Amino acid sequence: MENEQRVDLDVSETDESVGVRVGMDMAAENNDTAAELEPDSTTVEQGGGSGSGRGRRGRGNTTAGASKKRGAGSEGSSSGRLLGKEVQAICNYCGLVMQGHYSQGTNHLINHAKRCPRRSIKNVQQMHLSFSSKADGTTVLSNYSTEPKWDMATVRIFIARMIVMHELPLSFVEYIGFYELLKLLQPSIETISRNTINVEILKLYDIEKTKAMSVLEACDSRIAVTTDMWTAGNQKKGYMVVTAHYIDNSWVLRSRIMRFIYVPAPHSGEVMCNELYECLMEWNIDRKLSTVTVDNCSANESMIDLLLGKFSASSMIMGGKFLHMRCCAHILNLIVKDGLSVIHKEVEKIRESVHYWTATPSRFEKFEAAKKQLGVKETKNLALDCKTRWNSTYLMLSTALLYKDVFIRLKERDRNYTSLPTELEWNFSKLMCDYLKSFYKLTELFSGTRYPTSNLFFSKICEIRLSMNAWLQSPIEGVKNMATKMIAKYDKYWDVIHGVLVVGTLLDPRRKMLLINFLFPKIYGERAEFEIEMVHKLFVDLVHEYEVKYSSNANWGVNGSASSEGAAADDSIMVDLDLDEMADEWESFRSQNSQNNHFKTEFELYLEESTLPSTSQFDILSWWKNNQGKYPILAKIARDFLAIPVSTVASESAFSTGGRHLSPHRSRLQPSTVEALVCTQNWFWLDHNLKDGIPEEAILSAKQLIDESLMSEL
């Protein structure tokens, strides 16, 4: 061992896998090729390396002297042994053996280090610069190595947020492509499992739930609630969604999902009542509740009756008279279904025709060819209806009528097609479409969640009632039978829903009492005067309740606001005019005249003002926001009642989200995870919309919402 000579060779600090470097300065090129010495090499003559170190390639012979010269500037060093003149360099990554003697130069080592296929870790410290700001406003340019370390906790939070907002599967974090992307951004990234991201989502849910609860806590107005039940087909589990509707302090209508609760069977009224009650108590809105909008099933009826017994009557509007709000879209559905049950035979041939030409691909292609031959420009596709869903029947009839000529042409070319409707049946179907069109548009209108609907429904439903009265006079027996069935169903539900609708109409400055005075005689006939008086009394009692709660003077009005000041002024005048001897006579005179002086309430002053022109661009919430100083009590009522939804579409739209989460390939999600995904997504998008506006691609249109909701009705 006495003939061995130690050589100091450069080593990179940034790559621990690199053992010994060839003796050259490669800090800039980051050479990862190590010099390894063979044990069977011949012995080197003492001092042989020192003389040759002065040559052009002398840096390779860094036996001792050259290495020491670079010692101060090199990043690090390691030791190797020279056992003779035969020196070989071995790559630490791929194991390639190369010439390592200084006489061979180093270019081949540098080139291999650049293209080594096994080399995956690169030193990027000198490739990136970071900018940071000081407290005094100056900007500091610093090296990448001085930046904070990669924070995996923050990365997991943002990945969880992305999965929630865009309905991605939890296993998304285990996708190879996604992991490779993260590896590209940060080579030292830690792997993330679906279980880890599930925990992060539950943490996000807890954080966002606290924020949502604080938003409702800060709301000064009452909160309306919609709720509905849904059974997940892939899990066979029942879920209850509870959605809050309110007008915030800026007079903007808001909707926010509170819970997406797993409800064990049986889904009885008592079980649902307990779940809803616990939700309202947890969110602390039991004393701010205005109405609960539900559809018309017996379990919901029982749930509301039990809920009334759990709340104090003093905490509800008029002792709970308005608490139960039935879904008007569902009522319309029941009315139309009863009417269509009478005339199903008249539209059966159209249903059979649609079924025939959509049953097989070859028939569909024949239909498309005939349509093209006749020059029909319509692009709607034929679609068979579901007999229990009237809206699908309407869409089927309206589409089939567009292709009447196509059906007639196909009858001439296909002898197997035997269900062509007669001209009478075509005319009857067209008449039915005209009748059902008003119901379809009405359902679309009342399924909105971004504008008040309680002030719109009354006039439209009255128009429907008057139309059905006209159908009774039709010479067609089928139409008369349909109208009779629909009117019977209409009258069954009218008395239990029109209270909230009437209040909403009175609060519309375009209508007020004038619309009621105009429509009630047409609907009630001789009973109209009595019904109008009942409506007036209902609203007066409501105003009085709000006045007692929000005002110290029940008769507060514009004319009475300065009454105390006026009395003080009168007394001072008596003293100034020295009328002490007539004081008693003056008091008697003033008392008599005061009895004749009527201090008008806000409601009376509001009704005396002229109604505004009826325009479709009218913003009722902006009007009340601008006039709340003039009508403070009525503005309180408007803020509470205009937030009441007349349908449960807002809640039912959450079932579409739940259905996408609980797909056949993702049916094993725990109920707690499902609730976290549905609720947190709703809260994230609400916050995003408030900051950046509403992205069209992220919000379903009213038409899409109602199509989805009606497909899930009954």
VOGU-3710 file (C-alpha; in Angstrom, 3 decimals, decimal comma):
1> meneqrvdld> 0,000/0,000/0,000  3,059/2,243/0,266  3,043/2,899/-3,469  -0,563/4,184/-3,472  -1,120/7,875/-4,011  -4,255/9,758/-2,799  -5,985/12,122/-5,217  -8,610/14,752/-4,269  -11,438/14,859/-6,791  -14,468/17,246/-6,922
11> vsetdesvgv> -17,809/16,005/-5,542  -21,186/17,717/-5,899  -23,010/18,425/-2,626  -26,380/18,431/-4,323  -26,312/14,771/-5,391  -25,424/12,285/-2,654  -25,439/9,399/-5,134  -22,328/10,796/-6,837  -19,274/9,272/-5,241  -16,008/10,498/-6,716
21> rvgmdmaaen> -15,637/13,093/-9,474  -12,967/13,168/-12,143  -10,392/15,739/-11,156  -11,723/18,793/-13,002  -13,839/21,787/-12,106  -17,349/20,994/-13,361  -19,489/23,068/-11,014  -21,077/24,902/-13,916  -21,749/21,761/-15,952  -22,729/19,654/-12,916
31> ndtaaelepd> -20,716/16,613/-14,083  -21,912/13,477/-12,322  -19,282/11,085/-13,654  -17,136/9,532/-10,917  -13,619/8,162/-11,190  -13,226/4,670/-9,882  -9,878/2,948/-9,650  -9,262/-0,639/-10,666  -7,670/-2,847/-7,974  -5,376/-4,684/-10,431
41> sttveqgggs> -3,769/-1,569/-11,869  -0,030/-1,345/-12,038  1,933/0,658/-9,616  2,605/4,317/-10,349  6,007/5,780/-10,103  6,402/8,212/-7,233  6,092/11,793/-8,397  4,951/10,801/-11,889  1,811/12,861/-11,590  3,357/16,125/-10,509
51> gsgrgrrgrg> 5,369/16,806/-13,621  2,694/16,008/-16,118  0,195/18,208/-14,298  1,646/21,194/-16,121  0,318/20,046/-19,538  -2,807/21,263/-21,391  -4,938/18,623/-19,791  -3,052/18,866/-16,573  -6,226/19,418/-14,559  -6,934/15,683/-14,816
61> nttagaskkr> -3,798/14,927/-12,828  -5,017/16,553/-9,673  -2,873/14,355/-7,527  -2,521/16,806/-4,734  -1,407/20,182/-5,901  -4,064/21,108/-8,476  -6,863/20,016/-6,227  -5,611/22,113/-3,386  -5,555/25,188/-5,618  -9,241/24,729/-6,347
71> gagsegsssg> -10,164/23,738/-2,838  -11,440/27,135/-1,849  -13,796/27,449/-4,806  -15,091/23,901/-5,164  -18,420/22,835/-3,750  -16,982/19,720/-2,136  -14,353/17,006/-2,603  -13,852/13,271/-2,179  -10,835/10,971/-2,308  -9,785/8,384/-4,866
81> rllgkevqai> -6,783/6,156/-5,250  -4,370/5,849/-8,135  -3,064/2,286/-8,382  -1,134/2,805/-11,558  -1,370/4,546/-14,913  -4,521/2,685/-15,980  -7,284/4,890/-14,553  -10,935/4,341/-15,467  -14,007/6,493/-14,869  -17,329/4,814/-14,068
91> cnycglvmqg> -20,658/6,664/-14,249  -22,479/6,489/-10,915  -25,897/6,306/-12,678  -25,587/3,847/-15,568  -22,231/2,169/-14,677  -20,593/2,985/-18,030  -16,795/2,492/-17,933  -14,761/5,239/-19,629  -11,156/6,398/-19,831  -10,275/8,330/-16,696
101> hysqgtnhli> -6,623/9,223/-17,136  -5,878/12,922/-17,438  -4,202/12,407/-20,786  -7,542/11,404/-22,283  -9,147/14,736/-21,454  -12,576/15,308/-19,874  -14,878/16,265/-22,721  -16,134/12,703/-23,102  -16,994/12,624/-19,406  -18,861/15,930/-19,550
111> nhakrcprrs> -20,814/14,906/-22,655  -21,850/11,613/-21,072  -22,987/13,383/-17,914  -25,300/15,533/-20,042  -26,944/12,648/-21,893  -26,836/9,809/-19,342  -30,259/8,065/-19,612  -30,266/7,109/-15,922  -29,711/10,610/-14,645  -33,052/11,984/-13,359
121> iknvqqmhls> -32,221/14,472/-10,614  -31,008/17,849/-11,746  -29,691/20,749/-9,766  -32,088/23,643/-10,415  -30,814/26,009/-7,769  -29,167/28,277/-10,308  -32,027/28,071/-12,836  -34,683/29,930/-10,806  -34,848/33,310/-9,150  -37,448/34,433/-6,663
131> fsskadgttv> -38,841/37,877/-6,004  -39,934/38,974/-2,543  -41,128/42,279/-1,124  -39,951/43,938/2,057  -42,053/45,969/4,448  -40,668/49,207/2,997  -41,949/48,295/-0,464  -38,630/47,351/-2,030  -38,233/44,154/-4,034  -35,484/41,660/-3,283
141> lsnystepkw> -34,081/39,267/-5,879  -32,864/36,054/-4,282  -31,589/32,602/-5,243  -33,934/29,656/-5,550  -32,168/27,906/-2,677  -33,244/30,678/-0,277  -36,972/30,199/-1,026  -39,219/28,436/1,508  -39,361/24,672/1,196  -42,169/22,920/-0,671
151> dmatvrifia> -45,195/22,871/1,627  -47,010/19,570/1,133  -49,830/20,600/3,474  -50,729/23,518/1,184  -50,461/21,299/-1,892  -52,890/18,769/-0,410  -55,393/21,514/0,458  -55,423/22,904/-3,081  -55,688/19,452/-4,635  -58,646/18,689/-2,354
161> rmivmhelpl> -60,264/21,989/-3,364  -59,828/21,150/-7,054  -61,386/17,692/-6,596  -64,391/19,162/-4,762  -65,048/22,023/-7,183  -64,822/19,941/-10,355  -66,357/16,662/-9,089  -63,219/14,621/-9,701  -62,888/11,116/-8,221  -60,809/10,761/-5,074
171> sfveyigfye> -58,526/8,359/-6,932  -57,530/11,259/-9,198  -54,493/11,847/-6,960  -53,281/8,322/-7,779  -53,454/8,767/-11,552  -50,037/8,258/-13,113  -50,370/11,305/-15,351  -51,236/13,576/-12,432  -48,353/12,229/-10,342  -45,925/12,774/-13,232
181> llkllqpsie> -47,112/16,367/-13,515  -46,453/16,947/-9,818  -43,077/15,230/-10,171  -42,185/17,623/-12,964  -43,098/20,625/-10,832  -41,374/19,301/-7,719  -39,077/16,268/-7,994  -39,220/15,670/-4,235  -43,038/15,595/-4,124  -44,573/13,077/-1,762
191> tisrntinve> -47,163/10,631/-3,019  -50,787/11,316/-2,048  -53,322/8,532/-1,568  -57,101/8,691/-1,909  -57,441/8,160/1,835  -55,210/11,158/2,512  -57,188/13,396/0,169  -60,441/12,185/1,736  -59,188/13,399/5,119  -58,273/16,761/3,575
201> ilklydiekt> -61,756/17,115/2,056  -63,378/16,472/5,422  -61,131/19,143/6,950  -62,151/21,604/4,224  -65,794/20,775/4,875  -65,459/21,642/8,569  -63,742/24,939/7,761  -66,236/25,989/5,076  -69,189/24,900/7,208  -68,075/27,258/9,963
211> kamsvleacd> -67,869/30,081/7,421  -71,319/29,295/6,000  -72,849/29,208/9,469  -71,354/32,608/10,267  -72,866/34,034/7,054  -76,367/32,912/8,031  -75,788/34,072/11,595  -74,983/37,586/10,334  -78,140/37,727/8,174  -80,704/40,156/9,626
221> sriavttdmw> -83,688/38,781/7,715  -85,649/35,579/8,081  -84,490/32,483/6,242  -86,672/30,248/4,077  -85,814/26,560/3,779  -86,440/24,012/1,028  -85,943/20,308/1,637  -86,508/17,062/-0,215  -85,589/13,374/-0,049  -83,604/11,420/-2,619
231> tagnqkkgym> -82,613/7,769/-2,833  -79,241/7,049/-4,434  -79,819/4,236/-6,910  -76,284/2,850/-6,641  -76,223/2,824/-2,851  -79,901/2,318/-2,029  -79,495/4,986/0,650  -81,727/7,973/1,314  -80,399/11,516/1,539  -82,148/14,692/2,674
241> vvtahyidns> -80,947/18,027/1,330  -81,668/21,234/3,240  -81,180/24,552/1,418  -81,395/28,038/2,928  -82,787/30,998/0,949  -82,371/34,568/2,151  -81,868/38,149/1,026  -78,564/39,463/2,323  -77,820/42,928/3,651  -77,125/44,128/0,103
251> wvlrsrimrf> -80,600/43,000/-1,003  -79,308/40,160/-3,156  -81,133/36,817/-3,172  -78,886/33,986/-1,989  -79,275/30,215/-1,782  -76,919/28,010/0,220  -76,985/24,283/0,920  -76,833/23,627/4,659  -76,839/19,834/4,859  -76,888/16,764/2,618
261> iyvpaphsge> -77,917/14,293/5,296  -77,951/10,517/5,140  -81,339/9,441/6,546  -81,679/5,765/7,508  -84,880/3,975/6,570  -87,776/4,220/7,176  -88,229/7,717/5,744  -91,239/8,525/7,868  -92,425/11,982/8,846  -91,065/11,581/12,354
271> vmcnelyecl> -87,577/10,539/11,177  -87,371/13,390/8,663  -88,704/15,882/11,233  -85,980/14,932/13,710  -83,248/15,302/11,077  -84,562/18,677/9,881  -85,034/19,954/13,424  -81,473/19,023/14,381  -80,173/20,775/11,273  -82,078/23,995/12,036
281> mewnidrkls> -80,932/23,972/15,652  -77,313/23,286/14,701  -77,295/26,214/12,279  -79,147/28,400/14,810  -81,894/29,518/12,458  -84,853/28,025/14,352  -85,893/31,525/15,499  -85,282/33,052/12,052  -87,257/30,522/10,024  -89,956/31,866/7,699
291> tvtvdncsan> -91,198/28,899/5,638  -90,317/25,318/4,766  -91,023/24,471/1,119  -91,653/20,772/0,438  -93,465/18,693/-2,164  -96,865/17,150/-1,611  -96,321/13,733/-0,096  -97,864/12,395/3,092  -94,495/12,067/4,871  -93,815/15,775/4,335
301> esmidlllgk> -97,264/16,691/5,651  -96,547/14,737/8,823  -93,059/16,235/9,099  -94,357/19,827/9,026  -97,085/19,082/11,592  -94,499/17,633/13,982  -92,110/20,520/13,311  -94,771/23,056/14,266  -95,008/21,440/17,687  -91,250/21,786/18,286
311> fsassmimgg> -91,033/25,548/17,686  -92,442/28,375/19,761  -95,376/30,085/18,057  -93,938/33,507/18,956  -90,783/32,804/16,938  -92,702/32,154/13,690  -94,561/34,491/11,363  -98,179/34,784/12,528  -97,787/31,802/14,809  -96,605/29,461/12,043
321> kflhmrccah> -99,437/30,164/9,600  -96,994/30,443/6,686  -94,524/27,744/7,784  -95,756/25,047/5,382  -95,144/26,129/1,782  -96,074/23,522/-0,816  -93,966/23,229/-3,956  -95,983/24,988/-6,668  -94,056/23,258/-9,468  -95,093/19,922/-7,984
331> ilnlivkdgl> -98,709/21,057/-7,749  -98,639/22,073/-11,418  -97,263/18,652/-12,207  -100,143/16,947/-10,380  -102,722/19,167/-12,095  -101,428/18,428/-15,592  -100,998/14,708/-14,897  -104,650/14,454/-13,887  -105,674/16,201/-17,095  -103,505/14,024/-19,353
341> svihkeveki> -104,835/10,844/-17,754  -108,166/11,557/-19,476  -106,794/12,064/-22,999  -104,035/9,448/-23,205  -105,883/7,589/-25,986  -105,965/10,657/-28,224  -102,145/10,938/-28,265  -101,382/7,218/-28,313  -100,789/7,018/-32,087  -98,226/9,803/-31,965
351> resvhywtat> -96,472/7,968/-29,136  -96,472/4,751/-31,209  -95,128/6,605/-34,262  -92,255/8,097/-32,292  -91,470/4,702/-30,805  -91,518/3,019/-34,227  -89,074/5,435/-35,886  -86,648/5,555/-32,957  -86,630/1,810/-32,159  -83,731/0,812/-34,444
361> psrfekfeaa> -80,804/2,624/-36,098  -82,012/1,701/-39,600  -85,458/3,230/-39,019  -83,913/6,344/-37,518  -81,696/6,701/-40,597  -84,745/6,348/-42,863  -86,484/9,070/-40,872  -83,471/11,377/-41,197  -83,271/10,684/-44,957  -86,961/11,530/-45,425
371> kkqlgvketk> -86,539/14,696/-43,394  -83,633/15,771/-45,572  -85,531/14,917/-48,763  -88,479/17,102/-47,724  -86,169/19,952/-46,804  -87,164/20,082/-43,143  -84,686/22,342/-41,382  -85,558/21,344/-37,808  -82,739/19,788/-35,778  -84,641/18,435/-32,786
381> nlaldcktrw> -84,552/14,675/-32,359  -87,601/12,555/-31,727  -87,813/11,427/-28,109  -90,281/9,012/-26,549  -92,048/10,338/-23,473  -92,486/8,879/-20,021  -96,220/8,536/-19,361  -95,902/9,647/-15,739  -94,089/12,878/-16,631  -96,234/15,387/-18,402
391> nstylmlsta> -93,339/17,626/-19,458  -91,819/14,776/-21,470  -95,220/14,221/-23,126  -95,354/17,891/-24,055  -91,844/17,781/-25,545  -92,696/14,611/-27,480  -95,854/16,125/-28,981  -94,264/19,478/-29,817  -91,361/17,763/-31,600  -93,564/15,261/-33,459
401> llykdvfirl> -95,763/18,071/-34,789  -92,697/19,603/-36,454  -92,283/16,413/-38,517  -95,910/15,793/-39,473  -95,078/15,777/-43,208  -92,173/13,395/-42,631  -94,458/10,857/-40,949  -96,911/11,094/-43,869  -94,119/10,533/-46,423  -92,766/7,530/-44,498
411> kerdrnytsl> -96,222/5,955/-44,467  -96,061/5,828/-48,267  -92,650/4,126/-48,251  -92,939/1,670/-45,354  -95,886/-0,716/-45,325  -95,014/-1,883/-41,792  -95,668/1,595/-40,409  -99,367/1,398/-39,431  -99,669/3,931/-36,600  -99,894/7,174/-38,578
421> ptelewnfsk> -102,229/9,577/-36,679  -105,349/10,837/-38,396  -105,822/14,486/-39,203  -108,182/14,810/-36,233  -105,561/13,346/-33,918  -102,924/15,706/-35,272  -105,211/18,688/-34,625  -106,007/17,462/-31,123  -102,324/17,044/-30,334  -101,612/20,565/-31,559
431> lmcdylksfy> -104,387/21,855/-29,318  -102,902/19,967/-26,346  -99,487/21,464/-27,041  -100,948/24,949/-26,979  -102,582/24,204/-23,625  -99,529/22,573/-22,088  -97,138/25,244/-23,332  -98,360/27,723/-20,717  -97,777/25,142/-17,961  -94,311/24,327/-19,275
441> kltelfsgtr> -93,191/27,971/-19,426  -94,729/28,624/-16,017  -92,763/25,759/-14,495  -89,552/27,097/-16,029  -90,264/30,570/-14,649  -90,912/29,426/-11,103  -87,876/27,192/-10,973  -85,477/30,127/-10,892  -83,145/30,435/-7,931  -81,516/33,795/-8,705
451> yptsnlffsk> -84,606/35,992/-8,683  -87,699/36,243/-6,433  -90,590/34,007/-7,493  -93,234/34,530/-4,800  -94,356/37,793/-6,451  -94,641/36,190/-9,907  -96,621/33,046/-9,268  -99,974/34,548/-8,264  -100,807/36,291/-11,540  -99,626/33,340/-13,640
461> iceirlsmna> -101,551/30,732/-11,693  -104,663/32,909/-11,954  -104,185/33,002/-15,728  -104,020/29,192/-15,712  -107,269/29,035/-13,763  -109,026/31,342/-16,201  -107,697/29,293/-19,130  -109,119/26,114/-17,627  -112,494/27,850/-17,254  -112,347/28,591/-20,984
471> wlqspiegvk> -111,487/24,944/-21,766  -114,768/23,905/-20,153  -116,557/25,645/-23,018  -114,694/23,667/-25,686  -116,839/21,624/-28,111  -114,269/18,807/-27,914  -115,283/16,310/-25,272  -111,703/15,337/-24,465  -110,739/18,925/-23,699  -113,779/19,394/-21,442
481> nmatkmiaky> -112,983/16,219/-19,506  -109,369/17,277/-19,121  -110,334/20,729/-17,822  -112,758/19,241/-15,295  -110,085/16,986/-13,798  -107,511/19,775/-13,689  -109,839/22,283/-12,027  -110,689/19,769/-9,306  -107,009/19,300/-8,502  -106,372/23,052/-8,729
491> dkywdvihgv> -109,076/23,888/-6,194  -107,722/21,253/-3,801  -104,370/23,033/-3,445  -105,241/26,668/-4,134  -106,388/27,576/-0,629  -103,254/26,152/0,992  -100,725/28,049/-1,124  -102,223/31,395/-2,024  -101,400/33,144/1,310  -97,681/33,578/0,592
501> lvvgtlldpr> -98,407/34,310/-3,068  -100,854/37,089/-2,202  -98,342/38,739/0,135  -95,719/38,565/-2,617  -98,136/40,195/-5,054  -98,994/43,031/-2,666  -95,292/43,729/-2,197  -94,826/44,176/-5,940  -95,171/47,947/-6,619  -96,337/47,158/-10,154
511> rkmllinflf> -99,419/45,287/-8,893  -100,347/45,874/-5,232  -104,086/45,425/-4,536  -105,067/46,416/-8,073  -104,188/43,017/-9,506  -106,178/41,231/-6,814  -109,169/43,511/-7,403  -108,881/42,724/-11,117  -108,484/38,923/-10,948  -110,598/37,816/-7,989
521> pkiygeraef> -113,969/38,730/-9,561  -113,038/36,587/-12,567  -112,109/33,633/-10,355  -114,547/33,843/-7,428  -117,503/35,642/-8,987  -119,938/36,678/-6,249  -117,501/35,671/-3,508  -114,840/38,048/-4,826  -115,590/40,901/-2,414  -115,338/38,613/0,595
531> eiemvhklfv> -112,068/37,091/-0,636  -110,581/40,537/-1,316  -111,478/41,626/2,206  -109,822/38,497/3,638  -106,642/39,257/1,689  -106,613/42,850/2,953  -107,121/41,714/6,546  -104,358/39,119/6,228  -101,843/41,723/5,147  -102,945/44,262/7,765
541> dlvheyevky> -102,454/41,663/10,505  -99,044/40,829/9,101  -98,003/44,499/9,030  -99,244/44,947/12,592  -97,148/41,990/13,801  -94,027/43,454/12,209  -94,805/46,917/13,602  -95,060/45,537/17,129  -91,767/43,704/16,684  -89,745/46,401/14,939
551> ssnanwgvng> -91,380/49,678/15,975  -92,280/51,164/19,347  -95,389/52,795/17,881  -97,896/50,525/16,123  -99,406/53,547/14,291  -96,052/54,857/13,140  -96,466/56,679/9,902  -95,276/59,614/7,912  -97,892/61,950/9,343  -97,308/60,746/12,903
561> sassegaaad> -93,547/60,901/12,954  -93,480/64,518/14,184  -96,509/64,355/16,507  -94,565/64,854/19,757  -92,729/67,794/18,275  -96,020/69,317/17,186  -97,504/68,951/20,671  -94,538/70,686/22,217  -94,848/73,481/19,682  -98,573/73,902/20,442
571> dsimvdldld> -97,902/74,218/24,168  -95,233/76,828/23,570  -97,629/78,783/21,382  -100,239/78,773/24,163  -97,716/80,301/26,517  -96,444/82,800/23,992  -99,954/83,977/23,158  -100,903/84,158/26,854  -104,114/82,104/26,369  -104,108/80,520/29,811
581> emadewesfr> -107,758/81,432/30,377  -108,800/79,448/27,261  -106,598/76,451/27,942  -109,435/74,049/28,715  -111,465/75,179/25,715  -108,392/74,814/23,483  -107,686/71,295/24,704  -111,305/70,289/23,990  -111,121/71,768/20,512  -107,786/70,075/19,760
591> sqnsqnnhfk> -109,073/66,740/21,008  -112,105/66,844/18,719  -110,011/67,687/15,703  -107,421/65,051/16,535  -110,117/62,370/16,393  -110,831/63,361/12,820  -107,137/63,372/11,911  -106,181/59,930/10,509  -102,547/58,949/10,874  -101,952/56,756/7,878
601> tefelylees> -99,940/53,619/8,240  -97,131/52,616/5,922  -99,390/50,119/4,208  -102,035/52,760/3,464  -99,468/55,211/2,160  -97,914/52,459/0,042  -101,278/51,559/-1,507  -102,088/55,200/-2,237  -99,023/55,553/-4,421  -99,586/54,821/-8,091
611> tlpstsqfdi> -98,461/51,441/-9,353  -95,360/51,325/-11,483  -95,474/50,368/-15,167  -95,172/46,641/-15,817  -91,771/46,005/-17,368  -89,845/42,756/-17,602  -86,615/44,518/-16,577  -88,018/45,667/-13,243  -85,834/44,691/-10,256  -88,106/44,400/-7,254
621> lswwknnqgk> -85,245/43,928/-4,788  -83,510/47,105/-5,941  -86,775/49,009/-5,579  -87,246/47,918/-1,982  -83,597/48,577/-1,212  -84,011/52,172/-2,410  -87,338/52,663/-0,604  -86,639/50,968/2,717  -86,138/54,368/4,331  -89,605/55,393/3,213
631> ypilakiard> -91,313/52,097/4,153  -89,112/50,490/6,837  -91,698/47,992/8,103  -92,873/46,942/4,644  -89,238/46,598/3,592  -88,732/44,117/6,454  -91,710/42,117/5,238  -90,489/42,268/1,633  -87,035/41,037/2,596  -88,539/38,042/4,414
641> flaipvstva> -91,253/37,068/1,924  -89,529/37,728/-1,390  -86,851/35,214/-0,385  -89,419/32,396/-0,148  -89,051/29,977/-3,094  -92,259/28,574/-4,557  -90,598/25,321/-5,654  -88,021/22,829/-4,386  -85,892/22,975/-7,524  -82,961/24,489/-5,619
651> sesafstggr> -82,823/21,439/-3,379  -83,494/18,955/-6,174  -80,586/20,337/-8,202  -78,296/19,136/-5,400  -79,449/15,589/-6,192  -77,955/15,966/-9,675  -74,613/16,709/-8,032  -75,061/13,798/-5,639  -75,905/11,510/-8,543  -72,676/12,415/-10,308
661> hlsphrsrlq> -70,674/11,698/-7,166  -72,449/8,379/-6,554  -72,009/6,991/-10,055  -71,838/3,206/-10,655  -68,045/3,460/-10,461  -68,066/5,501/-7,239  -70,821/3,887/-5,203  -68,760/3,092/-2,095  -68,333/6,645/-0,829  -69,238/7,067/2,823
671> pstvealvct> -72,268/9,314/3,573  -70,008/11,763/5,430  -67,798/12,087/2,336  -70,805/12,538/0,047  -72,127/15,341/2,242  -68,710/17,000/2,351  -68,379/16,858/-1,455  -71,863/18,217/-2,219  -71,965/20,961/0,417  -68,372/22,145/0,067
681> qnwfwldhnl> -68,713/22,365/-3,717  -71,765/24,590/-3,286  -69,963/26,862/-0,820  -66,800/27,082/-2,921  -68,707/28,122/-6,039  -70,741/30,678/-4,075  -67,556/32,307/-2,802  -66,019/32,144/-6,290  -69,078/33,782/-7,857  -69,120/36,540/-5,265
691> kdgipeeail> -65,477/37,385/-6,018  -65,156/36,856/-9,755  -68,684/36,819/-11,137  -70,685/33,801/-12,239  -68,878/31,513/-14,712  -71,363/30,368/-17,307  -69,844/26,918/-17,570  -70,220/26,327/-13,837  -73,865/27,351/-13,387  -76,797/25,411/-14,819
701> sakqlidesl> -79,384/27,488/-16,568  -82,915/27,617/-15,217  -84,098/25,462/-18,097  -81,519/22,770/-17,393  -82,403/22,834/-13,730  -86,111/22,409/-14,301  -85,622/19,681/-16,912  -83,527/17,723/-14,421  -85,884/18,346/-11,536  -89,033/17,419/-13,404
711> msel> -87,460/14,211/-14,626  -87,081/13,285/-10,967  -90,645/14,287/-9,991  -92,772/11,374/-8,818
//
